[in-house]
Amino acid sequence: MDILDAIKRNGVRSILKQGLVFLGVLTSAFMVWKTISVFTNCESPAVVVLSGSMEPAFYRGDVLFLNNGRSPIQIGEIVVYKVAGKDIPIVHRVMRTHTDKETGKQYLLTKGDNNPVDDRGLYTKGQLWIEREAIFGRVYGFIPYVGMITIYLSDIPQLKYAVLFGLCLLSLFESE
């Protein structure tokens, strides 16, 4: 009943105004994200590390910042790539490179620092190298453990709904 009382006290106009402000904040955040994407030449300028395959360089929950320059990738660089048929990008280090003399295309062999073998088992069946075009971004910075929030929200759906419900209640009672 407290929610209905809050709606009666604040009025429908006030609640609609709060909704529009919230949509404005979301729209602004999206515009900033897309602007950063253009400047970094990455469809996603930040990713969260989801596994321990890159320990001790990066741990689960670290947020990595990416760019995607067109210069050739060097051995030792940490890249984020996508494999055909898999939705989740992989963050691993480049162990070897190969440039095709005829086409000039660069091919890469990657490996997680904490993995005993290279990534050929992760690639598409029969694939021995990752093409440069599959590289999603190159890591240039990180913030440790900040991404654990998103991991918890995706691993525990009830937590996501509890947070959303709490934010809704907070916005209703905040305007009192």
Disulfide bonds with the S-S distance in Angstrom:
none
